[in-house]
Amino acid sequence: MSGHLEGKSIAVTGGGNGIGRGIALACAAEGANVVVADYGVSMDGQDPSSEVADAVVAEIRAAGGNAVAVAGDVSKMEVGQQIVAAAVDTWGRIDGVACVAGIVRERMLFNMSEEEFDHVVAVHLKGHFTVYKAAAAVMRKQEGGGSLLGFTSGAFVASTAQANYSAAKGGIVSLTRSAAFALRRYGVSANCIAPAAMTRMSENVPFEMEAGAPEDIAPLAVYLLSDGARDITAQIYTCTGRRIAVWNQPAELRHLWAQQDGVFTVDEIADRLPATIGDEEMPMFADLERRMKEMAEKKAAEEAAAS
Ligand SMILES: NC(=O)c1ccc[n+]([C@@H]2O[C@H](COP(=O)([O-])OP(=O)(O)OC[C@H]3O[C@@H](n4cnc5c(N)ncnc54)[C@H](O)[C@@H]3O)[C@@H](O)[C@H]2O)c1
């Protein structure tokens, strides 16, 4: 064991499967006591079971590590509380939380039901709030502070068929940045990973993904939860296993002052805006075109092979 997290207590939501499982196992291998929190649901959030959380706890214990399971729904306030209490009651501290739990309910915006929207936002965005809130309340008082680690997605920029997921992932970025902003004075950092890995969640993505194994995300998560990263906060990192990238910080780019009476009229905006501040390049549309072309080529090749 190299011990990057020796003696720390870390909770991992969604720790029963995919990326979260990889992080829970890696945290334990690095010396942490681990709360494996997982509702054990299907990809669309149905049929809960405590089996997956229990299985990862058994794996950690079999390897000589310490772990406890919490099998509740992270979108509930009391479950966020239980997850943090499991660490504090068992090991006396909560040093880090990684919020990896997630579901998908894919549908075009014009067909999406209120329930599909609310469910995805509840699991992802509120599921970060419930755990961040309970953890921050302990971390701000304990010596050494702590680390909050959220899981967003490149899809926070935009998604054609997952407006609910994209909105939740954008919310997670703002929630995490707000946590970083408010908690720095207490020694608490807050960062996000936008991962890409081949899991059940990504296996139906209809375009080529730059992605490796779910375990490949764990080294960056462990680093961000470790003391070595204590000065890193309010950052968003893409991680594909082989590539890590840092995102820019949102900021105004150019501005324009009103001339007439100090406030704009519609006419003045129409006259001056296009030639002065203009609008920004939209790389997401070029990406969409590239993906549509890739999908059309793949379909044509499959049809040619079948005929
Ligand atoms: N796989 C990717 O390429 C990819 C890309 C971008 C973002 N992400 C994000 O990474 C995270 C992990 O994704 P994954 O691919 O490992 O998914 P996964 O489906 O393999 O695992 C998700 C886990 O979350 C658990 N879960 C779901 N709802 C829950 C709830 N209400 N309470 C507690 N646990 C719950 C599930 O039981 C499951 O074990 C998600 O937030 C996902 O949005 C993944």
PDBQT file of the ligand as one rigid body, heavy atoms in Angstrom, charges set to zero:
ROOT
HETATM    1  N1  LIG A 401     -19.395   6.430 -17.370  1.00  0.00    +0.000 N 
HETATM    2  C1  LIG A 401     -19.100   7.590 -17.942  1.00  0.00    +0.000 C 
HETATM    3  O1  LIG A 401     -18.464   7.655 -19.015  1.00  0.00    +0.000 OA
HETATM    4  C2  LIG A 401     -19.539   8.866 -17.299  1.00  0.00    +0.000 A 
HETATM    5  C3  LIG A 401     -19.427  10.053 -18.050  1.00  0.00    +0.000 A 
HETATM    6  C4  LIG A 401     -19.780  11.260 -17.450  1.00  0.00    +0.000 A 
HETATM    7  C5  LIG A 401     -20.223  11.276 -16.125  1.00  0.00    +0.000 A 
HETATM    8  N2  LIG A 401     -20.344  10.103 -15.434  1.00  0.00    +0.000 N 
HETATM    9  C6  LIG A 401     -20.836  10.175 -14.059  1.00  0.00    +0.000 C 
HETATM   10  O2  LIG A 401     -20.037   9.363 -13.221  1.00  0.00    +0.000 OA
HETATM   11  C7  LIG A 401     -20.855   8.818 -12.176  1.00  0.00    +0.000 C 
HETATM   12  C8  LIG A 401     -20.733   7.291 -12.131  1.00  0.00    +0.000 C 
HETATM   13  O3  LIG A 401     -21.182   6.754 -13.357  1.00  0.00    +0.000 OA
HETATM   14  P1  LIG A 401     -20.986   5.214 -13.741  1.00  0.00    +0.000 P 
HETATM   15  O4  LIG A 401     -20.808   5.187 -15.221  1.00  0.00    +0.000 OA
HETATM   16  O5  LIG A 401     -19.985   4.578 -12.853  1.00  0.00    +0.000 OA
HETATM   17  O6  LIG A 401     -22.468   4.663 -13.422  1.00  0.00    +0.000 OA
HETATM   18  P2  LIG A 401     -22.985   3.240 -12.848  1.00  0.00    +0.000 P 
HETATM   19  O7  LIG A 401     -24.376   3.127 -13.332  1.00  0.00    +0.000 OA
HETATM   20  O8  LIG A 401     -22.006   2.165 -13.204  1.00  0.00    +0.000 OA
HETATM   21  O9  LIG A 401     -22.963   3.445 -11.277  1.00  0.00    +0.000 OA
HETATM   22  C9  LIG A 401     -23.808   4.356 -10.645  1.00  0.00    +0.000 C 
HETATM   23  C10 LIG A 401     -24.083   3.872  -9.247  1.00  0.00    +0.000 C 
HETATM   24  O10 LIG A 401     -24.914   4.839  -8.584  1.00  0.00    +0.000 OA
HETATM   25  C11 LIG A 401     -25.863   4.133  -7.788  1.00  0.00    +0.000 C 
HETATM   26  N3  LIG A 401     -27.047   4.971  -7.548  1.00  0.00    +0.000 N 
HETATM   27  C12 LIG A 401     -27.962   5.387  -8.463  1.00  0.00    +0.000 A 
HETATM   28  N4  LIG A 401     -28.923   6.105  -7.878  1.00  0.00    +0.000 NA
HETATM   29  C13 LIG A 401     -28.624   6.159  -6.560  1.00  0.00    +0.000 A 
HETATM   30  C14 LIG A 401     -29.238   6.775  -5.451  1.00  0.00    +0.000 A 
HETATM   31  N5  LIG A 401     -30.395   7.461  -5.569  1.00  0.00    +0.000 N 
HETATM   32  N6  LIG A 401     -28.648   6.656  -4.241  1.00  0.00    +0.000 NA
HETATM   33  C15 LIG A 401     -27.476   5.976  -4.109  1.00  0.00    +0.000 A 
HETATM   34  N7  LIG A 401     -26.863   5.342  -5.124  1.00  0.00    +0.000 NA
HETATM   35  C16 LIG A 401     -27.419   5.447  -6.348  1.00  0.00    +0.000 A 
HETATM   36  C17 LIG A 401     -26.210   2.907  -8.621  1.00  0.00    +0.000 C 
HETATM   37  O11 LIG A 401     -26.789   1.881  -7.811  1.00  0.00    +0.000 OA
HETATM   38  C18 LIG A 401     -24.847   2.540  -9.194  1.00  0.00    +0.000 C 
HETATM   39  O12 LIG A 401     -24.180   1.616  -8.367  1.00  0.00    +0.000 OA
HETATM   40  C19 LIG A 401     -22.289   9.314 -12.454  1.00  0.00    +0.000 C 
HETATM   41  O13 LIG A 401     -22.540  10.488 -11.722  1.00  0.00    +0.000 OA
HETATM   42  C20 LIG A 401     -22.249   9.639 -13.921  1.00  0.00    +0.000 C 
HETATM   43  O14 LIG A 401     -23.226  10.586 -14.274  1.00  0.00    +0.000 OA
HETATM   44  C21 LIG A 401     -20.022   8.903 -15.997  1.00  0.00    +0.000 A 
ENDROOT
TORSDOF 0
